Amino acid sequence: MNGTVATAGFGQFLHDRPSGARRWDVDGTGTAAVLAIFANTPALLASGIRVIA
């Protein structure tokens, strides 16, 4: 999802393109942890995320 705040009550990855921050909000409450900050901020699509557990 693009933006800085989760919009639903479940886990979401957030992509803040202007700042380059990639965040994870585990429960959709709006408290998201920054996972990484990138200098080059290309468009990010859901198909570009791979979760390995």
PDB file of N, CA, C and O in Angstrom:
ATOM      1  N   MET A   1       0.835  -1.163   0.000  1.00  0.00           N
ATOM      2  CA  MET A   1       0.000   0.000   0.000  1.00  0.00           C
ATOM      3  C   MET A   1       0.887   1.235   0.000  1.00  0.00           C
ATOM      4  O   MET A   1       1.920   1.252   0.668  1.00  0.00           O
ATOM      5  N   ASN A   2       0.508   2.240  -0.721  1.00  0.00           N
ATOM      6  CA  ASN A   2       1.238   3.497  -0.726  1.00  0.00           C
ATOM      7  C   ASN A   2       0.721   4.382   0.392  1.00  0.00           C
ATOM      8  O   ASN A   2      -0.486   4.449   0.626  1.00  0.00           O
ATOM      9  N   GLY A   3       1.628   5.066   1.088  1.00  0.00           N
ATOM     10  CA  GLY A   3       1.248   5.979   2.149  1.00  0.00           C
ATOM     11  C   GLY A   3       2.013   5.724   3.426  1.00  0.00           C
ATOM     12  O   GLY A   3       2.948   4.923   3.453  1.00  0.00           O
ATOM     13  N   THR A   4       1.616   6.403   4.481  1.00  0.00           N
ATOM     14  CA  THR A   4       2.315   6.297   5.760  1.00  0.00           C
ATOM     15  C   THR A   4       1.467   5.725   6.879  1.00  0.00           C
ATOM     16  O   THR A   4       1.984   5.476   7.968  1.00  0.00           O
ATOM     17  N   VAL A   5       0.174   5.507   6.642  1.00  0.00           N
ATOM     18  CA  VAL A   5      -0.725   5.008   7.687  1.00  0.00           C
ATOM     19  C   VAL A   5      -1.554   3.853   7.141  1.00  0.00           C
ATOM     20  O   VAL A   5      -2.078   3.928   6.029  1.00  0.00           O
ATOM     21  N   ALA A   6      -1.671   2.785   7.924  1.00  0.00           N
ATOM     22  CA  ALA A   6      -2.497   1.646   7.539  1.00  0.00           C
ATOM     23  C   ALA A   6      -3.962   2.065   7.466  1.00  0.00           C
ATOM     24  O   ALA A   6      -4.393   2.979   8.170  1.00  0.00           O
ATOM     25  N   THR A   7      -4.719   1.387   6.607  1.00  0.00           N
ATOM     26  CA  THR A   7      -6.118   1.758   6.388  1.00  0.00           C
ATOM     27  C   THR A   7      -7.107   0.665   6.757  1.00  0.00           C
ATOM     28  O   THR A   7      -8.309   0.832   6.551  1.00  0.00           O
ATOM     29  N   ALA A   8      -6.628  -0.454   7.299  1.00  0.00           N
ATOM     30  CA  ALA A   8      -7.524  -1.546   7.657  1.00  0.00           C
ATOM     31  C   ALA A   8      -6.946  -2.282   8.863  1.00  0.00           C
ATOM     32  O   ALA A   8      -5.766  -2.125   9.176  1.00  0.00           O
ATOM     33  N   GLY A   9      -7.752  -3.068   9.530  1.00  0.00           N
ATOM     34  CA  GLY A   9      -7.361  -3.749  10.750  1.00  0.00           C
ATOM     35  C   GLY A   9      -6.631  -5.057  10.548  1.00  0.00           C
ATOM     36  O   GLY A   9      -6.987  -6.054  11.176  1.00  0.00           O
ATOM     37  N   PHE A  10      -5.630  -5.090   9.701  1.00  0.00           N
ATOM     38  CA  PHE A  10      -4.796  -6.279   9.516  1.00  0.00           C
ATOM     39  C   PHE A  10      -3.402  -5.824   9.102  1.00  0.00           C
ATOM     40  O   PHE A  10      -3.213  -4.657   8.759  1.00  0.00           O
ATOM     41  N   GLY A  11      -2.428  -6.720   9.129  1.00  0.00           N
ATOM     42  CA  GLY A  11      -1.053  -6.390   8.797  1.00  0.00           C
ATOM     43  C   GLY A  11      -0.914  -5.828   7.386  1.00  0.00           C
ATOM     44  O   GLY A  11      -1.525  -6.320   6.437  1.00  0.00           O
ATOM     45  N   GLN A  12      -0.088  -4.777   7.273  1.00  0.00           N
ATOM     46  CA  GLN A  12       0.114  -4.150   5.971  1.00  0.00           C
ATOM     47  C   GLN A  12       1.541  -3.638   5.823  1.00  0.00           C
ATOM     48  O   GLN A  12       2.129  -3.099   6.761  1.00  0.00           O
ATOM     49  N   PHE A  13       2.080  -3.819   4.623  1.00  0.00           N
ATOM     50  CA  PHE A  13       3.317  -3.141   4.262  1.00  0.00           C
ATOM     51  C   PHE A  13       2.938  -1.771   3.745  1.00  0.00           C
ATOM     52  O   PHE A  13       1.963  -1.627   3.006  1.00  0.00           O
ATOM     53  N   LEU A  14       3.705  -0.761   4.130  1.00  0.00           N
ATOM     54  CA  LEU A  14       3.451   0.607   3.686  1.00  0.00           C
ATOM     55  C   LEU A  14       4.665   1.106   2.922  1.00  0.00           C
ATOM     56  O   LEU A  14       5.805   0.871   3.323  1.00  0.00           O
ATOM     57  N   HIS A  15       4.414   1.791   1.825  1.00  0.00           N
ATOM     58  CA  HIS A  15       5.470   2.327   0.970  1.00  0.00           C
ATOM     59  C   HIS A  15       5.290   3.836   0.889  1.00  0.00           C
ATOM     60  O   HIS A  15       4.382   4.333   0.223  1.00  0.00           O
ATOM     61  N   ASP A  16       6.172   4.558   1.579  1.00  0.00           N
ATOM     62  CA  ASP A  16       6.127   6.017   1.568  1.00  0.00           C
ATOM     63  C   ASP A  16       7.153   6.493   0.537  1.00  0.00           C
ATOM     64  O   ASP A  16       8.317   6.723   0.866  1.00  0.00           O
ATOM     65  N   ARG A  17       6.717   6.634  -0.685  1.00  0.00           N
ATOM     66  CA  ARG A  17       7.633   6.939  -1.779  1.00  0.00           C
ATOM     67  C   ARG A  17       8.399   8.254  -1.592  1.00  0.00           C
ATOM     68  O   ARG A  17       9.598   8.271  -1.870  1.00  0.00           O
ATOM     69  N   PRO A  18       7.783   9.358  -1.139  1.00  0.00           N
ATOM     70  CA  PRO A  18       8.549  10.595  -0.983  1.00  0.00           C
ATOM     71  C   PRO A  18       9.745  10.474  -0.030  1.00  0.00           C
ATOM     72  O   PRO A  18      10.798  11.056  -0.292  1.00  0.00           O
ATOM     73  N   SER A  19       9.599   9.736   1.060  1.00  0.00           N
ATOM     74  CA  SER A  19      10.702   9.602   2.029  1.00  0.00           C
ATOM     75  C   SER A  19      11.561   8.382   1.760  1.00  0.00           C
ATOM     76  O   SER A  19      12.680   8.296   2.267  1.00  0.00           O
ATOM     77  N   GLY A  20      11.065   7.435   0.972  1.00  0.00           N
ATOM     78  CA  GLY A  20      11.795   6.201   0.702  1.00  0.00           C
ATOM     79  C   GLY A  20      11.636   5.152   1.779  1.00  0.00           C
ATOM     80  O   GLY A  20      12.297   4.115   1.726  1.00  0.00           O
ATOM     81  N   ALA A  21      10.766   5.394   2.768  1.00  0.00           N
ATOM     82  CA  ALA A  21      10.595   4.467   3.887  1.00  0.00           C
ATOM     83  C   ALA A  21       9.678   3.305   3.507  1.00  0.00           C
ATOM     84  O   ALA A  21       8.642   3.490   2.869  1.00  0.00           O
ATOM     85  N   ARG A  22      10.087   2.107   3.915  1.00  0.00           N
ATOM     86  CA  ARG A  22       9.246   0.921   3.809  1.00  0.00           C
ATOM     87  C   ARG A  22       8.891   0.550   5.237  1.00  0.00           C
ATOM     88  O   ARG A  22       9.777   0.410   6.080  1.00  0.00           O
ATOM     89  N   ARG A  23       7.608   0.389   5.518  1.00  0.00           N
ATOM     90  CA  ARG A  23       7.149   0.135   6.882  1.00  0.00           C
ATOM     91  C   ARG A  23       6.281  -1.125   6.936  1.00  0.00           C
ATOM     92  O   ARG A  23       5.780  -1.594   5.915  1.00  0.00           O
ATOM     93  N   TRP A  24       6.116  -1.657   8.134  1.00  0.00           N
ATOM     94  CA  TRP A  24       5.242  -2.792   8.398  1.00  0.00           C
ATOM     95  C   TRP A  24       4.381  -2.451   9.599  1.00  0.00           C
ATOM     96  O   TRP A  24       4.889  -2.139  10.676  1.00  0.00           O
ATOM     97  N   ASP A  25       3.060  -2.514   9.400  1.00  0.00           N
ATOM     98  CA  ASP A  25       2.101  -2.316  10.491  1.00  0.00           C
ATOM     99  C   ASP A  25       1.462  -3.675  10.749  1.00  0.00           C
ATOM    100  O   ASP A  25       0.657  -4.148   9.947  1.00  0.00           O
ATOM    101  N   VAL A  26       1.811  -4.289  11.841  1.00  0.00           N
ATOM    102  CA  VAL A  26       1.409  -5.669  12.117  1.00  0.00           C
ATOM    103  C   VAL A  26      -0.100  -5.842  12.281  1.00  0.00           C
ATOM    104  O   VAL A  26      -0.634  -6.894  11.927  1.00  0.00           O
ATOM    105  N   ASP A  27      -0.797  -4.839  12.807  1.00  0.00           N
ATOM    106  CA  ASP A  27      -2.228  -5.022  13.075  1.00  0.00           C
ATOM    107  C   ASP A  27      -3.121  -3.932  12.479  1.00  0.00           C
ATOM    108  O   ASP A  27      -4.325  -3.915  12.735  1.00  0.00           O
ATOM    109  N   GLY A  28      -2.551  -3.033  11.695  1.00  0.00           N
ATOM    110  CA  GLY A  28      -3.355  -2.002  11.032  1.00  0.00           C
ATOM    111  C   GLY A  28      -3.796  -0.870  11.938  1.00  0.00           C
ATOM    112  O   GLY A  28      -4.721  -0.134  11.595  1.00  0.00           O
ATOM    113  N   THR A  29      -3.149  -0.712  13.101  1.00  0.00           N
ATOM    114  CA  THR A  29      -3.560   0.336  14.031  1.00  0.00           C
ATOM    115  C   THR A  29      -2.911   1.679  13.743  1.00  0.00           C
ATOM    116  O   THR A  29      -3.273   2.684  14.355  1.00  0.00           O
ATOM    117  N   GLY A  30      -1.958   1.712  12.823  1.00  0.00           N
ATOM    118  CA  GLY A  30      -1.294   2.965  12.488  1.00  0.00           C
ATOM    119  C   GLY A  30       0.082   3.118  13.099  1.00  0.00           C
ATOM    120  O   GLY A  30       0.767   4.105  12.831  1.00  0.00           O
ATOM    121  N   THR A  31       0.505   2.158  13.920  1.00  0.00           N
ATOM    122  CA  THR A  31       1.856   2.172  14.472  1.00  0.00           C
ATOM    123  C   THR A  31       2.710   1.241  13.634  1.00  0.00           C
ATOM    124  O   THR A  31       2.720   0.028  13.846  1.00  0.00           O
ATOM    125  N   ALA A  32       3.428   1.818  12.678  1.00  0.00           N
ATOM    126  CA  ALA A  32       4.199   1.012  11.733  1.00  0.00           C
ATOM    127  C   ALA A  32       5.686   1.121  12.017  1.00  0.00           C
ATOM    128  O   ALA A  32       6.194   2.209  12.289  1.00  0.00           O
ATOM    129  N   ALA A  33       6.380  -0.003  11.955  1.00  0.00           N
ATOM    130  CA  ALA A  33       7.824  -0.037  12.142  1.00  0.00           C
ATOM    131  C   ALA A  33       8.506   0.194  10.801  1.00  0.00           C
ATOM    132  O   ALA A  33       8.101  -0.370   9.785  1.00  0.00           O
ATOM    133  N   VAL A  34       9.536   1.022  10.805  1.00  0.00           N
ATOM    134  CA  VAL A  34      10.309   1.249   9.583  1.00  0.00           C
ATOM    135  C   VAL A  34      11.220   0.053   9.373  1.00  0.00           C
ATOM    136  O   VAL A  34      12.018  -0.287  10.247  1.00  0.00           O
ATOM    137  N   LEU A  35      11.102  -0.589   8.209  1.00  0.00           N
ATOM    138  CA  LEU A  35      11.951  -1.725   7.866  1.00  0.00           C
ATOM    139  C   LEU A  35      13.218  -1.281   7.159  1.00  0.00           C
ATOM    140  O   LEU A  35      14.294  -1.835   7.385  1.00  0.00           O
ATOM    141  N   ALA A  36      13.084  -0.277   6.303  1.00  0.00           N
ATOM    142  CA  ALA A  36      14.228   0.218   5.527  1.00  0.00           C
ATOM    143  C   ALA A  36      13.893   1.588   4.969  1.00  0.00           C
ATOM    144  O   ALA A  36      12.726   1.952   4.825  1.00  0.00           O
ATOM    145  N   ILE A  37      14.947   2.347   4.655  1.00  0.00           N
ATOM    146  CA  ILE A  37      14.783   3.625   3.967  1.00  0.00           C
ATOM    147  C   ILE A  37      15.712   3.588   2.760  1.00  0.00           C
ATOM    148  O   ILE A  37      16.914   3.366   2.900  1.00  0.00           O
ATOM    149  N   PHE A  38      15.153   3.806   1.586  1.00  0.00           N
ATOM    150  CA  PHE A  38      15.904   3.741   0.340  1.00  0.00           C
ATOM    151  C   PHE A  38      16.086   5.125  -0.259  1.00  0.00           C
ATOM    152  O   PHE A  38      15.173   5.950  -0.224  1.00  0.00           O
ATOM    153  N   ALA A  39      17.265   5.376  -0.808  1.00  0.00           N
ATOM    154  CA  ALA A  39      17.539   6.661  -1.458  1.00  0.00           C
ATOM    155  C   ALA A  39      16.844   6.738  -2.811  1.00  0.00           C
ATOM    156  O   ALA A  39      16.330   7.794  -3.181  1.00  0.00           O
ATOM    157  N   ASN A  40      16.821   5.649  -3.544  1.00  0.00           N
ATOM    158  CA  ASN A  40      16.146   5.588  -4.834  1.00  0.00           C
ATOM    159  C   ASN A  40      14.771   4.998  -4.577  1.00  0.00           C
ATOM    160  O   ASN A  40      14.675   3.837  -4.177  1.00  0.00           O
ATOM    161  N   THR A  41      13.709   5.755  -4.791  1.00  0.00           N
ATOM    162  CA  THR A  41      12.376   5.297  -4.408  1.00  0.00           C
ATOM    163  C   THR A  41      11.498   5.007  -5.620  1.00  0.00           C
ATOM    164  O   THR A  41      10.620   5.801  -5.955  1.00  0.00           O
ATOM    165  N   PRO A  42      11.729   3.885  -6.270  1.00  0.00           N
ATOM    166  CA  PRO A  42      10.878   3.530  -7.410  1.00  0.00           C
ATOM    167  C   PRO A  42       9.477   3.135  -6.941  1.00  0.00           C
ATOM    168  O   PRO A  42       9.252   2.897  -5.754  1.00  0.00           O
ATOM    169  N   ALA A  43       8.556   3.070  -7.874  1.00  0.00           N
ATOM    170  CA  ALA A  43       7.205   2.611  -7.555  1.00  0.00           C
ATOM    171  C   ALA A  43       7.294   1.188  -7.028  1.00  0.00           C
ATOM    172  O   ALA A  43       8.095   0.392  -7.519  1.00  0.00           O
ATOM    173  N   LEU A  44       6.490   0.866  -6.048  1.00  0.00           N
ATOM    174  CA  LEU A  44       6.484  -0.462  -5.460  1.00  0.00           C
ATOM    175  C   LEU A  44       5.107  -1.068  -5.627  1.00  0.00           C
ATOM    176  O   LEU A  44       4.101  -0.450  -5.278  1.00  0.00           O
ATOM    177  N   LEU A  45       5.063  -2.273  -6.157  1.00  0.00           N
ATOM    178  CA  LEU A  45       3.804  -2.988  -6.352  1.00  0.00           C
ATOM    179  C   LEU A  45       3.755  -4.186  -5.407  1.00  0.00           C
ATOM    180  O   LEU A  45       4.796  -4.688  -4.984  1.00  0.00           O
ATOM    181  N   ALA A  46       2.577  -4.632  -5.086  1.00  0.00           N
ATOM    182  CA  ALA A  46       2.433  -5.807  -4.215  1.00  0.00           C
ATOM    183  C   ALA A  46       3.171  -7.012  -4.793  1.00  0.00           C
ATOM    184  O   ALA A  46       3.704  -7.835  -4.049  1.00  0.00           O
ATOM    185  N   SER A  47       3.201  -7.112  -6.096  1.00  0.00           N
ATOM    186  CA  SER A  47       3.885  -8.245  -6.741  1.00  0.00           C
ATOM    187  C   SER A  47       5.396  -8.163  -6.564  1.00  0.00           C
ATOM    188  O   SER A  47       6.100  -9.135  -6.834  1.00  0.00           O
ATOM    189  N   GLY A  48       5.909  -7.006  -6.110  1.00  0.00           N
ATOM    190  CA  GLY A  48       7.348  -6.842  -5.903  1.00  0.00           C
ATOM    191  C   GLY A  48       7.804  -7.180  -4.493  1.00  0.00           C
ATOM    192  O   GLY A  48       8.979  -7.012  -4.167  1.00  0.00           O
ATOM    193  N   ILE A  49       6.880  -7.661  -3.644  1.00  0.00           N
ATOM    194  CA  ILE A  49       7.224  -8.008  -2.270  1.00  0.00           C
ATOM    195  C   ILE A  49       7.200  -9.526  -2.122  1.00  0.00           C
ATOM    196  O   ILE A  49       6.230 -10.186  -2.499  1.00  0.00           O
ATOM    197  N   ARG A  50       8.269 -10.061  -1.574  1.00  0.00           N
ATOM    198  CA  ARG A  50       8.332 -11.500  -1.323  1.00  0.00           C
ATOM    199  C   ARG A  50       8.654 -11.692   0.150  1.00  0.00           C
ATOM    200  O   ARG A  50       9.664 -11.187   0.639  1.00  0.00           O
ATOM    201  N   VAL A  51       7.805 -12.413   0.853  1.00  0.00           N
ATOM    202  CA  VAL A  51       8.005 -12.691   2.266  1.00  0.00           C
ATOM    203  C   VAL A  51       8.497 -14.135   2.401  1.00  0.00           C
ATOM    204  O   VAL A  51       7.854 -15.072   1.926  1.00  0.00           O
ATOM    205  N   ILE A  52       9.632 -14.292   3.049  1.00  0.00           N
ATOM    206  CA  ILE A  52      10.202 -15.627   3.256  1.00  0.00           C
ATOM    207  C   ILE A  52      10.179 -15.890   4.750  1.00  0.00           C
ATOM    208  O   ILE A  52      10.802 -15.175   5.535  1.00  0.00           O
ATOM    209  N   ALA A  53       9.449 -16.929   5.127  1.00  0.00           N
ATOM    210  CA  ALA A  53       9.340 -17.238   6.560  1.00  0.00           C
ATOM    211  C   ALA A  53      10.013 -18.543   6.877  1.00  0.00           C
ATOM    212  O   ALA A  53      10.024 -18.967   8.033  1.00  0.00           O
TER     213      ALA A  53
END
